[in-house]
Amino acid sequence: LLARLHGRPVGCGAVRRGDDDSAELKRMYVDPSARGHGLGRRLLAVLEEQARALGAARLLLETGDRQHEAVGLYLAAGYVVIDRFGAYVDSPLSLCMGKTL
């Protein structure tokens, strides 16, 4: 998914189907120059719809424990902190979150 502001690409994100009934949010990003316009919330909402369309009942994500703005966005959208999963199990700087769709 690509987000544009005034025709310029300023954000992106993707979802990847998991092995069970989950999907993983991958590479969500909004350029700092475009923040404050609600693009992150809109990207997240569309990515959640894409995960549902893939048949996922739950959306998981990994972010850095120092990514305070991202964590705030996810918490506001209903995500909760979960145990680290997959490739992030042994990553002490990873913060994993999930949401039932």
Rosetta constraint file for C-alpha pairs under 8 A:
AtomPair CA 1 CA 12 HARMONIC 5.38 0.50
AtomPair CA 1 CA 13 HARMONIC 5.28 0.50
AtomPair CA 1 CA 14 HARMONIC 5.95 0.50
AtomPair CA 1 CA 43 HARMONIC 7.74 0.50
AtomPair CA 1 CA 47 HARMONIC 7.73 0.50
AtomPair CA 2 CA 9 HARMONIC 6.74 0.50
AtomPair CA 2 CA 10 HARMONIC 7.70 0.50
AtomPair CA 2 CA 11 HARMONIC 5.81 0.50
AtomPair CA 2 CA 12 HARMONIC 4.48 0.50
AtomPair CA 2 CA 13 HARMONIC 6.84 0.50
AtomPair CA 3 CA 9 HARMONIC 5.78 0.50
AtomPair CA 3 CA 10 HARMONIC 5.77 0.50
AtomPair CA 3 CA 11 HARMONIC 4.71 0.50
AtomPair CA 3 CA 12 HARMONIC 5.82 0.50
AtomPair CA 3 CA 39 HARMONIC 7.41 0.50
AtomPair CA 3 CA 43 HARMONIC 7.31 0.50
AtomPair CA 4 CA 8 HARMONIC 5.03 0.50
AtomPair CA 4 CA 9 HARMONIC 4.30 0.50
AtomPair CA 4 CA 10 HARMONIC 5.36 0.50
AtomPair CA 4 CA 11 HARMONIC 6.76 0.50
AtomPair CA 5 CA 9 HARMONIC 6.53 0.50
AtomPair CA 5 CA 10 HARMONIC 6.39 0.50
AtomPair CA 5 CA 34 HARMONIC 7.40 0.50
AtomPair CA 10 CA 30 HARMONIC 5.77 0.50
AtomPair CA 10 CA 31 HARMONIC 5.22 0.50
AtomPair CA 10 CA 34 HARMONIC 6.33 0.50
AtomPair CA 11 CA 28 HARMONIC 7.44 0.50
AtomPair CA 11 CA 29 HARMONIC 5.30 0.50
AtomPair CA 11 CA 30 HARMONIC 4.11 0.50
AtomPair CA 11 CA 31 HARMONIC 5.99 0.50
AtomPair CA 11 CA 39 HARMONIC 7.59 0.50
AtomPair CA 11 CA 40 HARMONIC 7.90 0.50
AtomPair CA 12 CA 27 HARMONIC 7.10 0.50
AtomPair CA 12 CA 28 HARMONIC 5.52 0.50
AtomPair CA 12 CA 29 HARMONIC 5.38 0.50
AtomPair CA 12 CA 30 HARMONIC 6.64 0.50
AtomPair CA 12 CA 43 HARMONIC 7.47 0.50
AtomPair CA 13 CA 25 HARMONIC 7.41 0.50
AtomPair CA 13 CA 26 HARMONIC 6.09 0.50
AtomPair CA 13 CA 27 HARMONIC 5.11 0.50
AtomPair CA 13 CA 28 HARMONIC 3.93 0.50
AtomPair CA 13 CA 29 HARMONIC 6.35 0.50
AtomPair CA 13 CA 43 HARMONIC 7.12 0.50
AtomPair CA 13 CA 47 HARMONIC 7.30 0.50
AtomPair CA 14 CA 25 HARMONIC 5.99 0.50
AtomPair CA 14 CA 26 HARMONIC 5.04 0.50
AtomPair CA 14 CA 27 HARMONIC 6.26 0.50
AtomPair CA 14 CA 28 HARMONIC 6.71 0.50
AtomPair CA 14 CA 47 HARMONIC 6.64 0.50
AtomPair CA 15 CA 23 HARMONIC 6.39 0.50
AtomPair CA 15 CA 24 HARMONIC 5.43 0.50
AtomPair CA 15 CA 25 HARMONIC 4.55 0.50
AtomPair CA 15 CA 26 HARMONIC 5.52 0.50
AtomPair CA 15 CA 47 HARMONIC 6.46 0.50
AtomPair CA 15 CA 50 HARMONIC 7.24 0.50
AtomPair CA 15 CA 51 HARMONIC 6.35 0.50
AtomPair CA 16 CA 23 HARMONIC 5.40 0.50
AtomPair CA 16 CA 24 HARMONIC 5.16 0.50
AtomPair CA 16 CA 25 HARMONIC 6.59 0.50
AtomPair CA 16 CA 26 HARMONIC 7.00 0.50
AtomPair CA 16 CA 51 HARMONIC 7.75 0.50
AtomPair CA 17 CA 22 HARMONIC 6.49 0.50
AtomPair CA 17 CA 23 HARMONIC 4.25 0.50
AtomPair CA 17 CA 24 HARMONIC 6.40 0.50
AtomPair CA 17 CA 51 HARMONIC 7.32 0.50
AtomPair CA 17 CA 54 HARMONIC 6.75 0.50
AtomPair CA 17 CA 56 HARMONIC 7.19 0.50
AtomPair CA 18 CA 22 HARMONIC 5.22 0.50
AtomPair CA 18 CA 23 HARMONIC 4.77 0.50
AtomPair CA 18 CA 24 HARMONIC 6.64 0.50
AtomPair CA 21 CA 55 HARMONIC 6.94 0.50
AtomPair CA 21 CA 56 HARMONIC 4.89 0.50
AtomPair CA 21 CA 57 HARMONIC 5.53 0.50
AtomPair CA 21 CA 58 HARMONIC 6.61 0.50
AtomPair CA 22 CA 56 HARMONIC 4.68 0.50
AtomPair CA 22 CA 57 HARMONIC 5.76 0.50
AtomPair CA 22 CA 58 HARMONIC 4.65 0.50
AtomPair CA 22 CA 59 HARMONIC 5.63 0.50
AtomPair CA 22 CA 60 HARMONIC 7.04 0.50
AtomPair CA 23 CA 51 HARMONIC 6.08 0.50
AtomPair CA 23 CA 56 HARMONIC 5.66 0.50
AtomPair CA 23 CA 57 HARMONIC 7.96 0.50
AtomPair CA 23 CA 58 HARMONIC 6.41 0.50
AtomPair CA 23 CA 59 HARMONIC 4.97 0.50
AtomPair CA 23 CA 60 HARMONIC 6.19 0.50
AtomPair CA 24 CA 59 HARMONIC 5.56 0.50
AtomPair CA 24 CA 60 HARMONIC 4.70 0.50
AtomPair CA 24 CA 61 HARMONIC 5.50 0.50
AtomPair CA 25 CA 47 HARMONIC 7.55 0.50
AtomPair CA 25 CA 59 HARMONIC 6.71 0.50
AtomPair CA 25 CA 60 HARMONIC 6.11 0.50
AtomPair CA 25 CA 61 HARMONIC 5.05 0.50
AtomPair CA 25 CA 62 HARMONIC 7.76 0.50
AtomPair CA 26 CA 61 HARMONIC 7.05 0.50
AtomPair CA 29 CA 40 HARMONIC 7.62 0.50
AtomPair CA 30 CA 34 HARMONIC 6.68 0.50
AtomPair CA 30 CA 35 HARMONIC 6.54 0.50
AtomPair CA 30 CA 39 HARMONIC 7.22 0.50
AtomPair CA 30 CA 40 HARMONIC 6.42 0.50
AtomPair CA 31 CA 35 HARMONIC 6.61 0.50
AtomPair CA 34 CA 39 HARMONIC 7.81 0.50
AtomPair CA 35 CA 39 HARMONIC 7.03 0.50
AtomPair CA 35 CA 40 HARMONIC 7.69 0.50
AtomPair CA 38 CA 42 HARMONIC 6.31 0.50
AtomPair CA 39 CA 43 HARMONIC 5.91 0.50
AtomPair CA 40 CA 44 HARMONIC 6.06 0.50
AtomPair CA 40 CA 73 HARMONIC 7.62 0.50
AtomPair CA 41 CA 45 HARMONIC 6.19 0.50
AtomPair CA 41 CA 73 HARMONIC 7.19 0.50
AtomPair CA 41 CA 77 HARMONIC 7.83 0.50
AtomPair CA 42 CA 46 HARMONIC 6.30 0.50
AtomPair CA 43 CA 47 HARMONIC 6.09 0.50
AtomPair CA 44 CA 48 HARMONIC 6.08 0.50
AtomPair CA 45 CA 49 HARMONIC 6.40 0.50
AtomPair CA 46 CA 50 HARMONIC 6.26 0.50
AtomPair CA 47 CA 51 HARMONIC 6.20 0.50
AtomPair CA 48 CA 52 HARMONIC 6.31 0.50
AtomPair CA 48 CA 59 HARMONIC 7.23 0.50
AtomPair CA 48 CA 101 HARMONIC 7.28 0.50
AtomPair CA 49 CA 53 HARMONIC 6.20 0.50
AtomPair CA 50 CA 54 HARMONIC 6.32 0.50
AtomPair CA 51 CA 55 HARMONIC 6.60 0.50
AtomPair CA 51 CA 56 HARMONIC 5.45 0.50
AtomPair CA 51 CA 57 HARMONIC 7.98 0.50
AtomPair CA 51 CA 59 HARMONIC 7.01 0.50
AtomPair CA 52 CA 56 HARMONIC 5.04 0.50
AtomPair CA 52 CA 57 HARMONIC 6.60 0.50
AtomPair CA 52 CA 101 HARMONIC 7.00 0.50
AtomPair CA 56 CA 101 HARMONIC 7.55 0.50
AtomPair CA 57 CA 100 HARMONIC 5.99 0.50
AtomPair CA 57 CA 101 HARMONIC 5.25 0.50
AtomPair CA 58 CA 98 HARMONIC 6.93 0.50
AtomPair CA 58 CA 99 HARMONIC 5.61 0.50
AtomPair CA 58 CA 100 HARMONIC 4.36 0.50
AtomPair CA 58 CA 101 HARMONIC 5.23 0.50
AtomPair CA 59 CA 98 HARMONIC 5.58 0.50
AtomPair CA 59 CA 99 HARMONIC 5.37 0.50
AtomPair CA 59 CA 100 HARMONIC 6.47 0.50
AtomPair CA 59 CA 101 HARMONIC 6.77 0.50
AtomPair CA 60 CA 96 HARMONIC 7.28 0.50
AtomPair CA 60 CA 97 HARMONIC 5.79 0.50
AtomPair CA 60 CA 98 HARMONIC 4.28 0.50
AtomPair CA 60 CA 99 HARMONIC 6.59 0.50
AtomPair CA 61 CA 96 HARMONIC 5.65 0.50
AtomPair CA 61 CA 97 HARMONIC 5.36 0.50
AtomPair CA 61 CA 98 HARMONIC 6.25 0.50
AtomPair CA 62 CA 84 HARMONIC 7.99 0.50
AtomPair CA 62 CA 88 HARMONIC 7.59 0.50
AtomPair CA 62 CA 94 HARMONIC 6.30 0.50
AtomPair CA 62 CA 95 HARMONIC 5.66 0.50
AtomPair CA 62 CA 96 HARMONIC 4.40 0.50
AtomPair CA 62 CA 97 HARMONIC 6.40 0.50
AtomPair CA 63 CA 67 HARMONIC 6.83 0.50
AtomPair CA 63 CA 70 HARMONIC 7.58 0.50
AtomPair CA 63 CA 71 HARMONIC 7.56 0.50
AtomPair CA 63 CA 94 HARMONIC 5.81 0.50
AtomPair CA 63 CA 95 HARMONIC 5.29 0.50
AtomPair CA 63 CA 96 HARMONIC 6.33 0.50
AtomPair CA 64 CA 93 HARMONIC 5.84 0.50
AtomPair CA 64 CA 94 HARMONIC 4.87 0.50
AtomPair CA 64 CA 95 HARMONIC 5.58 0.50
AtomPair CA 65 CA 71 HARMONIC 7.98 0.50
AtomPair CA 65 CA 93 HARMONIC 5.67 0.50
AtomPair CA 65 CA 94 HARMONIC 5.77 0.50
AtomPair CA 65 CA 95 HARMONIC 5.21 0.50
AtomPair CA 67 CA 71 HARMONIC 6.16 0.50
AtomPair CA 68 CA 72 HARMONIC 6.08 0.50
AtomPair CA 69 CA 73 HARMONIC 6.26 0.50
AtomPair CA 70 CA 74 HARMONIC 6.26 0.50
AtomPair CA 71 CA 75 HARMONIC 6.07 0.50
AtomPair CA 72 CA 76 HARMONIC 6.06 0.50
AtomPair CA 73 CA 77 HARMONIC 6.25 0.50
AtomPair CA 74 CA 78 HARMONIC 6.48 0.50
AtomPair CA 74 CA 79 HARMONIC 5.31 0.50
AtomPair CA 74 CA 80 HARMONIC 7.92 0.50
AtomPair CA 74 CA 97 HARMONIC 7.99 0.50
AtomPair CA 75 CA 79 HARMONIC 4.94 0.50
AtomPair CA 75 CA 80 HARMONIC 6.37 0.50
AtomPair CA 78 CA 99 HARMONIC 6.47 0.50
AtomPair CA 79 CA 97 HARMONIC 5.93 0.50
AtomPair CA 79 CA 98 HARMONIC 5.21 0.50
AtomPair CA 79 CA 99 HARMONIC 4.76 0.50
AtomPair CA 80 CA 97 HARMONIC 5.24 0.50
AtomPair CA 80 CA 98 HARMONIC 5.58 0.50
AtomPair CA 80 CA 99 HARMONIC 6.56 0.50
AtomPair CA 81 CA 95 HARMONIC 7.23 0.50
AtomPair CA 81 CA 96 HARMONIC 5.86 0.50
AtomPair CA 81 CA 97 HARMONIC 4.30 0.50
AtomPair CA 81 CA 98 HARMONIC 6.58 0.50
AtomPair CA 82 CA 96 HARMONIC 5.55 0.50
AtomPair CA 82 CA 97 HARMONIC 5.05 0.50
AtomPair CA 82 CA 98 HARMONIC 6.35 0.50
AtomPair CA 83 CA 89 HARMONIC 7.88 0.50
AtomPair CA 83 CA 96 HARMONIC 6.39 0.50
AtomPair CA 83 CA 97 HARMONIC 7.82 0.50
AtomPair CA 84 CA 88 HARMONIC 5.60 0.50
AtomPair CA 84 CA 89 HARMONIC 4.73 0.50
AtomPair CA 84 CA 90 HARMONIC 7.79 0.50
AtomPair CA 84 CA 91 HARMONIC 7.97 0.50
AtomPair CA 84 CA 94 HARMONIC 7.31 0.50
AtomPair CA 84 CA 95 HARMONIC 6.84 0.50
AtomPair CA 84 CA 96 HARMONIC 5.28 0.50
AtomPair CA 85 CA 89 HARMONIC 5.00 0.50
AtomPair CA 85 CA 96 HARMONIC 7.30 0.50
AtomPair CA 87 CA 91 HARMONIC 7.88 0.50
AtomPair CA 88 CA 94 HARMONIC 6.40 0.50
